Amino acid sequence: MVTNTADDGTGSLRQAIQDSNSSFGEVDTIEFNISGDGPHSIQPMSALPTLTDPVVIDGFTQGAATPQTSDDAVPNSNPPDKPINTVLKIEIDGSLAGAGATCFYVTGGGTVIRGLAINRFQGVGVYIQFGGGNRIEGNFIGTDVAGAIAVGNGADGVAIVNSSDNLIGGPDPGDRNLISANFRGIGIFEPSSAGNTIQGNFIGTDAMGASDLGNENFGIHILGAADILIGGLEIGMGNLVSGNDRHGINLSRDSSNIRVLGNRVGTDLTGTAAIGNSLNGVRLLESSSNLIGGATPGASNLISGNEENGVFIEGPTSTQNRFENNRIGSNLSGLAGLGNGHNGISSASDVGPAQSFLGNTFLGNDLLAIDVNDDGVSANDSDDAQPGNPQNFPDLTSVTPNGDTTRIEGALISLPNSSFHIEFFANTACDPSGNGEGERFLGSDTVDTDGSGNAMIDSLVSSSVQAGEFITSTATRLDGEGSPMDTSEFSACLEVTEGMGPTPTPTPEPGIECDNLDFDGNQIVDSRDLLQLLMAVDTQDLDFDLTGDDVVNDDDVFRFSQCWYMMTVTP
């Protein structure tokens, strides 16, 4: 029992920890019963003893032994969409503990630390190493007892090193931690730190979830660890990760099998205003086989309001990462844009293969929705097999509204004899680049390319569209087992107009010249030649001027289509 705020001696927190360590093999509970309404501040004069044996340190016991309620510490009772209303009465203030001091250094495992404000230590707030199965819940780490003022710790709020199966926060309202204003919020390090879970916390904001109290570095930093769950599928499991001074969530250097589910990254608690992380919302560096979002209900993350990209991927060993069903750039409803300061999703030019983006929606991002190679719109090319060449996007030619369904036609030129997952989106406006975004998901289809790499798209989706909307699409290559590989950037926009239907077959004009259309020299005139002509519209290469007017434009494309029709259809 802690009965006073002294640094040592009978009734002190230091003495209670020493007594717990000496009762080896028993799980002790350290309770608090300090007289007065509080809050009560304990200021250790040096580092507290290492927690070498399982123990429960429970700040919520303060006031329980008295009949009045004014001295009671009370866990949060608000639901996930409301501010944290925790009442803390015990503060551990490390301002006098000395250079590099950590508040709680946990090695014994099986420990619970709850109901405390932990602040002003030069080292880590809670440092967990070796023994696993610990729970850190209901604390304010890096702020005052009200969760309103930044009084951070000099290193991580919580650090986990070579320790597994720890839970930071949890799904219940009383489990929620506030971890803000530290050097880093939460850091998990080393391959043996597997099976750790981060749930239900506010990381980088105040207790209201409305103001920026960002950690100076990353909100959540995973370095070389695997099998970590950040968030979850159920209500209350997602974290609010906003306002941090670098990346919100950083997966770095061989971090793998990390699942990031159901979080809000870069917004306020309500998901209607931005509290952006200063760099990227989610960043992956040399990390593979991670899942951001997912197909299961509840997995979607809201990643909006960040000052650079919503998601940024870099490093040649970043492979097989999957981003699915996230809202990137929009508010929580998906009906208005908060944006991200650069792209929705961006990958560096050195990134490894198999980055798949499926079912995500994009709205209001300042640059592109998806930017492969981080260099603006990447024009389609004639060789998707070339390393470093982005996957080609579809070329949409027709959209036909029909009540609750919509027929979308076009073409894809890519790897021969391959299957592709095509996704379609509707937008109230076209992105200024002319490509994307992907505001509203309409549906998907699968197409197969022939031996020349050509596939026709003729898809019926079970969604309606309106005149004035803009249709866009992406293409994701599938491997031999049907698993997604690389996803393209967004296609050019195709506006829905009244009475729009399939593009009419060009009527050949008598006497037009159709020589020298085999631009790539493969002895046939096909869609690859059309692709080169479309690229020439951008570059104004006059070698592709088919109409002789010293400009390469839609007239030349129409002339090509006339000739192609004459060659392939006319007897």
Disulfide bonds with the S-S distance in Angstrom:
Cys430-Cys493 2.07
Cys514-Cys563 2.14
